[in-house]
Amino acid sequence: MKSNSFIKYITFAIIVFINCVNCGIFKFLEPVNYISSSKWRLSRDRSMNIGWNTEDHNHTIHSITTSSSGQYIISCSNDKLAKFHRVLMYPNLYPDWTHLYYGELKLRGYGNDDIENLKCLQTLDGKQLLTLSINKKENKVHLDTFTLIELDSIENRNPIIEIQSKEGPNINQLSNITNFNIIFPLDDYNEVFVNSSSLKSNLLKSHISKSSLNQLESNYHFSPYTTTLINKLQQKEQQQEQQQQQQESIPIFDLSLNGKHLLLSYDNKIKIQKVHNQSNDNGSQKFKWEIITIESRYKIQDVVFLADNNENDNSILVLLLDLENSGSGGSGSSGHYHNQLEKKAKLILYKNIDGKKWRPIELEISNILLSTSLKIIRNKALPQNDCITNKQQQQQQQPIFVGFQDERFTVHIGEIKKDKLILIKSLPLPFHQELPNDPNHRVSMDFSKDSKILSIQYPNSNQIYIYTRDDNDYDDDGYSESYSFRLSSIIDDLPIRSHGSVLLFNFKYNYLVTNFDGHLSFFRDLETKVSQCDPSSRTKSFYLPSPPLKTNITGSDRLELEQFGLLYLLKIGNNKSSSFSTISQIQIKILMYTIFGYSLVILLQRLLIPLEVFYIGPLVDKILKKISFGKINIQNIQNILFYSIALVILLLSFYEITFQPAYTNDWPAHIHHIDQFLNPPPKNNSIFNSISESNSNIGFSGDEYLNSNNNNNNNNNNNNNNNNNNNNNEGENDLNKLFPSIQYRQQTDDIDSSSSSSSSSSSSEDFFNSLNIKSQQQQQGNNNFNSSNGNYQYLSKYLPSFLRDKFDFNYNHYMHYHGPNTYPGGFLYLYTLLYYISNHGQSLQIFQFIWAFLEFFNFIIIKKICDKLSIPIILAILPILSNRLHLYNVRVVINDFPSTFLIHICILLLISKRFKLFSTLFSIIVSLKLNTIFHSPAILFIFFNNLSISGVILNLAIMAFIQLLVGLPFLMVNPVAYFTNAYDFSRTLLWEKTRNFKFIGRLIYDSSLFNILLLLLLILTIIIFIYKYQLVVDEVNRLLNVVKNNTGTTTNNGNNMEMDEEIELKLKRIYVLSFISVNFFAVVWARGLYTPFMCWYFYTLPIILYFAKFSYTFIILFWLAHEILFRFFKDFYIEMLGTFIFFNINLLILIRLYNNFNFTTSTKSTIPRTKTNQKIKTQ
C-alpha cells in the first residue's frame, strides 16, 4: 500500500478518536440516581461491600460519629456493636464512594440484655472511641474507652510454604482479645479499636506496632469510668412522676469540640475529664474530675459543649427544668402542654475562661420555649480553614448555633452571641405529617462542619429537609448582623423510620449519613461544593497532604516548587534578598546543566561508536573465541550466560517468596473486587422495598406522584387539624407572643404550619411540590427504572438466571479502598481463575509463584524476539538484571505484568505474520488492561502493509467481536457502569505519585490545557514516526520487487535468497520497532506514570535504544538511568530534578530514533554484486 494512502487512514482514525474523547461522547453516561431529589443523590441503595450480610445493625442506630479527618465513620446500636466504615484512598476522585465497611467491635454488654448502650462518640483526632452504657440491673453507668492501635507481626496471607517460623497469627485470631473483627484482613491495614483493659494482655502487647506503642506513651487520652446511680424518688404514690424522673435520669456525655474535655452528666452532676497521659494513671482512675453540681430542685434536661471560637476555652450549655413547680394542668395532650408551660426552666452557659473554674451565665430566653425543650444540638468545631491567616479572622468567621427540639417536635434554631441567645428560626412539623405519639422519639438533626448546612429528619417521616445558611451584612467587629436558614432541598421517597441518628461531613462535596432499620445510607450533595479553603475538599489522596492554595503560598521554596515546578527557579524578579540570590544560582545551574548534558551526550556518542566498533568489539570477540571449544561457540556462551542469569533470578524469587514479606499494592483490591463479583447481595436488599407498599404517596412518574401526593397531603392536613387543633392554637399563640421578647428575627418560613390560613398551607404545599416536580418528570416515561431496587434493568432479564444469581455483573458494585474496578471484563475473568487457584484469593504466595514463573518465561520470550530480529543477546539480558522490575513482579505482584507478558507473545506472532491469532490475543489483552490500546496505531500500520482491505476489516472485526463477547454480560446488566469504569479515559493520575512531568509543578500538571497539549504532541509524534516508518517500508518493498525481478544466473540464486531474507528481516524490524516505539511514545508524553507502569516499556527499551544506533555504553547508561530514576526520592528537590532528567533522556531517545534507523544485520552487505544491483544502488 502506498504511504499516502496509509497516512490518510491513520490520520482519519486518530482524529475520530480525539474528537470522541474531547467532545465528551461519554458525558451522557452518568451514574444512576436512586432518589427523586434533584440536589442530593443516594450513591448506593444497599450494602454492596464484602460482608454485606453483617454490615447492618439489628437495632436502630442511635449514634453515627466520625473524627475531624473522617477516616472512620462509626455507627452504634443497642445490639452492642460498633460498625466501622473506613475512608477510601481517593474519596474526591470517586465521590459516590467515600467509605467502605471495615469491621465491627463488640461493646460492653454484648449478649447481655441488662446493659443498654446509649451513645458513642469518636475523639477529634480519631484515636479513641468513647461509649456510654447503663446497667439497669446493677444501676451502674459505664464510660468505656477504645483506643486505635495498629498490630504488627500479623500474617493474613495464608502462606502455603512455611519454612521459617510463622510471623504471627491472623489478625482475626486475636479477636477474642480485641473483640474487633476485620471483614477483609487481606488489606493488611491491621488497625483495631481496643478496650483499655485489653491493652494489658501480653499477647496483644507483643503484636502492637512500635508507632502505636509510642503513641500510647506520648499521646493524651481519656480514661474509662464506672459509677453507680442514686435513686432519688421512691414514693409509690408518685408513679407517673417517678417514671418521668427515671426517664430524665438517663446519663448524658459529650466531647468538647477542641477534643480536650469530656463531660459526663448523671444524678444532677456534670463531671468533666481533661485529656491526660494514660501511661501515668495505669488504669487506677487517679485522674481528677472537675464537678459542676446542680441544685436538686432542677433536673438536667440536656447538656452539650459549644463550638467556642477560642480553642483554649470551653463552653457548656445546660438546659435545666424546675421539678418543684409541677403546675396544675388539665388532661390530655393540651393539659400536659400547659403543665409544662408552668414549669420554670433555665439555660445556663458555663464558661471556662481561666482554665480553672467553670463560671455560670444564665441566658435570656423564653421560659415557655425552654420548658418544652427536650434536646439540644449545636454546630461542630471550627473547621480548618487555609484562607484564614490570623486568629482574629478565625474568631469572626464562625458563629455559635444551637437548636432545641420541643415536645411537639418543633426545632428552634438560635445563635449565642455575646452571652445572649438570639432565636433565628422555628421549624415545626411539616403540614402533611402527624404528631408522633412516642415521646422517646427524637428529631434527627446535624450541622455541617462549616455550619452552612442543617439537616432535619422528623420521626415517622420519609423525608429529610436540608436547610442552607444565608449570611447577611457584617458589623464593624466582623460578625454577621443576621443569619437565616432557608429550605434548599428535600431528600424524599425514603423509607419511613421512627428515630435514629444522622451525620453531616464533607470532603469535596457535602455528605449526609442516615440510617434505615440499622443500615447506613450515604447521600451526596450534587450542587454545592465545599470551599477550597477546607483542606479536605482539595485532597487528592486521603493519606497525602492536601495541595496548598495558590493564595496561601508562604514564600518557601518547597511550596513554590510544588505549585510552579522548576519554572519557579527560572522566573525573573526584582527581589535581591539572599534567598533570591540562591534561587538565581539554581536558575543558572539548571540551564547550564541541561545544555551541557545534551552536548555531552552528542559528543560522547560520536566518540564511543568508533571506539566500540573498531576496538572494544573485536577485543570481546577474540576473548570469546579463545574460551570457546568444540561445539561451544560464541552464541552458545551467550545462551549459557542468559539462561544462567534467568535461573538465578527464578531461584531468588523462590527465596524471596518464602522468606521475605510481600509489599501490598493492588492485589488485595482485585481479590476484593472478585469477592464482590462472585458474591452478590440479595437483589431485594434495598431500602426502597417497602416504599410502594407502605407509602401510597410515593410514585416514580410525575403525574401519579403529584395526584397521590396532593390527596395524601390533604388527608394529613385534616388529621393534623383534628388531632392537634387545641395544641396548635393555644401553644403557638403563647410562643408567638413571647418570641419578640427574645430578639426573634422575623423570617418568612418555608414551612408554616403554625398559621391556620389556607393560603399559607397552600403556599407550603406548592413549595414542597416544586422541589419534586423536576426530578419526578425526569423519571416519567422511563419504563426501565425499577423502584423496588432503585436501579435500571436494561437487558439483564435476558441474562440466564444461573448467571444473574451467581455473579454480580454491575460495575457500580465493585469498590475497594483503592478505588473501583477500572479494568474491562477480561480482567475479572482472569482474576476469577487466579482467585480459585489461590484458595479463594487467600494465599498471596500462590500469586507470587505464578508471577515468578511468568517472569522467567517472559525473559525467554524477550530472548526469542532478539533471536528472530538477529540483534545482540545483551538486549535481552539487561531486563533480567532490573531489580525494580523484579520487585514489582514478585514482591508487589502488579496487575500490569500479565498483559505485558502477553504483549511480548503478540510480538512473536507479528514476526511470524500470524495476524488472526495476533488479533485474537491482542483483543484479549485489551480486555485485561486498557493501556495496551496505545499499540493500535502501529497495528493499523502493520495491517495495512501486510493485508488487503478485506483482511484488515476481518482482523478488526475479530478484535471487536472478542471485546463484545467479553463485555456482553456487563453490558446487558449496566452498560453505563461498564463504559464509565472500564473505559474511563478521563482519569487523572496524581501529581504526587507521577514519575513523569512532576518537574512542571502542580498547577500546570493539573491543567486541562496541558493535558490537551500532551495529547497533541503524542498524536504528532505518532504521525511523524509512522510516516517515516512507511517511507522505509516503501523503499524496502521497492528494493524487494527489483530483486524478485532480477534475471541473474542460477549462480546468484543463493545470494538472492540471502538478500530476500535480509530484506524480510528489515521489514520485521520495522514492524516490531513501530509496535514497541508507539507504546514508548505514549510513555514519553504521558502526564501521569506510576512506578508499576515501568513494565509497559522497560523490557523492550534496550531494543529501541539499539535501533536508535546508540552505542552499547549509552544503551547501558540509559537503561541504568531509567532503573534509578523510575522511583521516589525522599528529598523533594532531587525528586523534581529526577523527573526532569528522566524526561530529557526520553526526549533525547526520540530525537535519536528519528534520525537513525539501524536495520542492518552485519557490517558487510550480502546483496550480490550484479549489474542489476549496481542499478539499484545508483537509483
Beta strands, then each sheet from edge to edge (+ up, - down):
strand 1: 40-42
strand 2: 61-66
strand 3: 72-77
strand 4: 81-87
strand 5: 99-106
strand 6: 115-122
strand 7: 128-135
strand 8: 140-150
strand 9: 180-182
strand 10: 191-195
strand 11: 220-221
strand 12: 225-228
strand 13: 252-255
strand 14: 261-266
strand 15: 269-274
strand 16: 276-277
strand 17: 289-293
strand 18: 298-305
strand 19: 314-322
strand 20: 345-352
strand 21: 359-362
strand 22: 373-378
strand 23: 400-406
strand 24: 411-417
strand 25: 420-427
strand 26: 444-447
strand 27: 453-457
strand 28: 464-471
strand 29: 483-491
strand 30: 502-506
strand 31: 509-516
strand 32: 519-529
strand 33: 785-786
strand 34: 791-792
strand 35: 815-816
strand 36: 819-820
sheet 1: 1+ 32- 31+ 30-
sheet 2: 2+ 3- 4+ 5- 9+
sheet 3: 6+ 7- 8+ 10-
sheet 4: 6+ 7- 8+ 12-
sheet 5: 11+ 16-
sheet 6: 13+ 14- 15+ 17-
sheet 7: 18+ 19- 20+ 21-
sheet 8: 22+ 23- 24+ 25-
sheet 9: 26+ 27- 28+ 29-
sheet 10: 33+ 34-
sheet 11: 35+ 36-
end
